[in-house]
Amino acid sequence: MDTARTATIHRVTSETDITLRLNLDGTGQSRIATGIGFFDHMLTALARHGLFDLEIEAKGDLHIDFHHTTEDTGIALGQAFVRAIGDKRGIRRFGHALVPLDEALSEVVVDISGRPFLAWSVDFTRDKIGEMDTELFEEFFRAFAMSALLTLHVTQKAGRNCHHIAEASFKAAARALRMAAEPDPRAAGSIPSTKGVL
C-alpha cells in the first residue's frame, strides 16, 4: 500500500469524550487510558499482537458504570479502522487466529466485508474481572464490528479462568485483524470481492 493507513477520531457525547489514533501498519506501540484498568490491559494486547499503533484517551461517566466508556471506545476504534483501511484495495480481507493462554483457547475469524455482524460464543463464569463487568467484552466487540463494518466471530474453545479467556480472545482478535488487514502481495491492488466493491 502506498499511502499511510492511519486515522484519528475524536468522538464526544454527553457520556464520553474519546480521542483515538490508529496506525494499521505500526509496530504494536500503544498508549491507552480509558480509566478502566483491565480494559486498558486488553486494548494494549490488541495493539501489540495486531501490530497496530494505538493511542486512546477516554473520559467517561465511570461513576455510573463502565458500559458507556467500553462501548464508545469500540465505536471509535471501529470508525478509525474504517477510515484507515480505505477502499480495502489489495488487502487479504479474511483473517483467523486460534490463540491459547494456559487452559484457555480462543478462536477469532474476521471478514472485512462491509457487512457488520458479531457472532459471540464466550462464556464467563464470573461477573467481573477486576472492576470490569465481563458482559462488557461482548459490548465492545459488537460496537467495534458494527462501526468497522466487518464480520467477527469470537469463539471460546476452552477455558476456566476468566482473565485467560478474555485475554486470549483479544489476542486472537488482534492476530485475525492483522491478517485480514494486511496487504496481499498477490492481489495486485484489486478489491478482494467478485462484486468489485466491499
Phi and psi in degrees as a GROMACS rama.xvg file:
@    title "Ramachandran Plot"
@    xaxis  label "Phi"
@    yaxis  label "Psi"
@TYPE xy
-83.5316  -33.7646  ASP-2
-100.786  153.978  THR-3
-66.9179  131.689  ALA-4
-98.4533  79.0218  ARG-5
-129.591  160.646  THR-6
-157.21  148.591  ALA-7
-125.087  131.496  THR-8
-123.754  133.056  ILE-9
-122.537  109.859  HIS-10
-116.912  122.05  ARG-11
-124.219  128.448  VAL-12
-130.207  -177.97  THR-13
-70.6531  -11.2346  SER-14
-108.813  -27.9476  GLU-15
-144.5  158.141  THR-16
-136.507  109.051  ASP-17
-124.28  128.316  ILE-18
-114.862  127.024  THR-19
-137.136  133.287  LEU-20
-123.919  132.555  ARG-21
-131.571  134.248  LEU-22
-125.715  110.204  ASN-23
-66.5958  -22.9825  LEU-24
-109.048  41.7953  ASP-25
-90.9034  -155.657  GLY-26
-124.341  10.1466  THR-27
91.7853  14.9482  GLY-28
-77.3906  144.202  GLN-29
-148.771  153.468  SER-30
-141.238  104.503  ARG-31
-119.561  128.705  ILE-32
-145.387  92.3656  ALA-33
-102.792  -10.8546  THR-34
87.0212  -1.36259  GLY-35
-119.825  105.803  ILE-36
-55.8287  -50.2859  GLY-37
-68.6578  -35.0062  PHE-38
-63.9029  -41.7361  PHE-39
-57.8522  -42.1038  ASP-40
-60.5109  -43.9487  HIS-41
-68.3361  -41.6899  MET-42
-67.8883  -33.5284  LEU-43
-63.4406  -42.213  THR-44
-64.8348  -38.2944  ALA-45
-60.1537  -45.7853  LEU-46
-66.3486  -46.0407  ALA-47
-62.3544  -46.3945  ARG-48
-85.9318  -16.0434  HIS-49
-89.6626  -7.69515  GLY-50
55.0357  37.7245  LEU-51
-99.0008  139.051  PHE-52
-85.8389  128.322  ASP-53
-141.025  125.243  LEU-54
-121.381  129.455  GLU-55
-135.988  125.56  ILE-56
-122.776  113.5  GLU-57
-122.59  129.901  ALA-58
-118.271  121.715  LYS-59
-138.415  176.679  GLY-60
-82.6966  62.2632  ASP-61
-66.7765  -17.0701  LEU-62
-69.4815  -18.9658  HIS-63
-86.9608  -65.6798  ILE-64
-168.718  -170.965  ASP-65
-96.3047  0.834931  PHE-66
-61.8598  -52.8971  HIS-67
-62.0162  -42.6467  HIS-68
-65.1295  -42.1613  THR-69
-65.5865  -49.7604  THR-70
-64.9016  -44.476  GLU-71
-68.6188  -29.9517  ASP-72
-65.6922  -40.0246  THR-73
-61.6522  -41.9346  GLY-74
-62.4519  -48.2525  ILE-75
-62.8902  -41.3417  ALA-76
-64.6095  -40.1454  LEU-77
-64.0179  -42.1762  GLY-78
-62.3614  -40.0788  GLN-79
-66.4368  -39.4509  ALA-80
-62.1067  -46.2585  PHE-81
-59.8282  -45.0573  VAL-82
-65.8754  -40.725  ARG-83
-72.4276  -35.9191  ALA-84
-75.012  -22.6013  ILE-85
68.211  -139.245  GLY-86
-84.8196  5.90619  ASP-87
71.3342  11.9145  LYS-88
-64.4674  127.168  ARG-89
81.191  5.68167  GLY-90
-87.2546  165.514  ILE-91
-72.0838  -30.1151  ARG-92
78.2477  -50.5074  ARG-93
-101.717  144.518  PHE-94
-148.496  152.577  GLY-95
-150.647  153.254  HIS-96
-154.784  143.387  ALA-97
-123.491  112.191  LEU-98
-123.364  124.845  VAL-99
-92.6468  151.443  PRO-100
-142.951  98.8241  LEU-101
53.9572  -119.66  ASP-102
-79.9718  -11.7027  GLU-103
-89.1018  146.445  ALA-104
-142.058  122.031  LEU-105
-122.537  141.184  SER-106
-119.559  132.622  GLU-107
-129.721  132.803  VAL-108
-125.173  134.479  VAL-109
-131.856  143.993  VAL-110
-130.363  115.238  ASP-111
-79.9498  79.1769  ILE-112
-103.388  -18.0485  SER-113
82.3003  -1.46734  GLY-114
-116.203  100.16  ARG-115
-72.4169  130.405  PRO-116
-161.582  140.385  PHE-117
-122.408  124.914  LEU-118
-108.371  116.408  ALA-119
-119.256  118.323  TRP-120
-133.724  72.3709  SER-121
-132.132  131.347  VAL-122
-119.732  110.534  ASP-123
-95.1576  133.298  PHE-124
-90.8852  -5.84722  THR-125
-121.907  152.823  ARG-126
-77.8475  -25.8507  ASP-127
-138.29  149.227  LYS-128
-119.921  116.074  ILE-129
62.0681  -124.18  GLY-130
-101.262  0.711239  GLU-131
-93.2988  131.709  MET-132
-68.9484  129.354  ASP-133
-66.2872  -25.4529  THR-134
-65.6675  -17.1021  GLU-135
-75.7788  -17.1364  LEU-136
-65.1573  -41.1753  PHE-137
-62.7325  -40.2409  GLU-138
-62.9258  -40.3564  GLU-139
-62.2118  -50.6958  PHE-140
-67.213  -33.476  PHE-141
-66.4664  -46.3905  ARG-142
-61.0852  -40.9983  ALA-143
-64.9835  -48.9984  PHE-144
-61.6008  -42.2825  ALA-145
-64.8377  -42.5181  MET-146
-79.1246  -29.6373  SER-147
-83.7868  -7.16625  ALA-148
58.1616  49.557  LEU-149
-135.102  159.311  LEU-150
-93.3143  129.437  THR-151
-135.049  122.305  LEU-152
-112.328  121.452  HIS-153
-119.223  117.886  VAL-154
-129.505  127.016  THR-155
-84.4393  117.549  GLN-156
-90.8632  -27.9632  LYS-157
-164.136  161.33  ALA-158
141.38  147.269  GLY-159
-125.172  -37.4662  ARG-160
-79.3485  120.164  ASN-161
-64.9421  -36.8571  CYS-162
-59.5055  -46.1964  HIS-163
-64.1472  -40.9104  HIS-164
-63.0391  -46.8494  ILE-165
-63.1999  -46.7202  ALA-166
-67.405  -39.628  GLU-167
-62.6711  -36.793  ALA-168
-65.8936  -43.7262  SER-169
-67.2142  -40.1294  PHE-170
-67.6221  -39.1782  LYS-171
-65.9901  -40.3054  ALA-172
-61.3828  -41.2932  ALA-173
-60.5236  -47.4775  ALA-174
-67.3022  -38.5943  ARG-175
-68.1093  -42.1907  ALA-176
-65.2277  -40.8202  LEU-177
-58.3298  -45.8799  ARG-178
-63.1775  -46.7522  MET-179
-66.7746  -35.0782  ALA-180
-85.4245  -13.3601  ALA-181
-66.6692  145.268  GLU-182
-62.5003  138.226  PRO-183
-98.651  111.652  ASP-184
-63.1402  -18.4643  PRO-185
-90.7938  -8.36023  ARG-186
-81.8848  -16.3998  ALA-187
53.3853  38.5025  ALA-188
72.8475  15.392  GLY-189
-86.6954  161.974  SER-190
-78.1253  125.112  ILE-191
-79.8697  64.3883  PRO-192
-158.649  142.248  SER-193
-68.0789  -18.5619  THR-194
-78.5849  -18.8251  LYS-195
84.6606  2.95023  GLY-196
-153.6  145.331  VAL-197
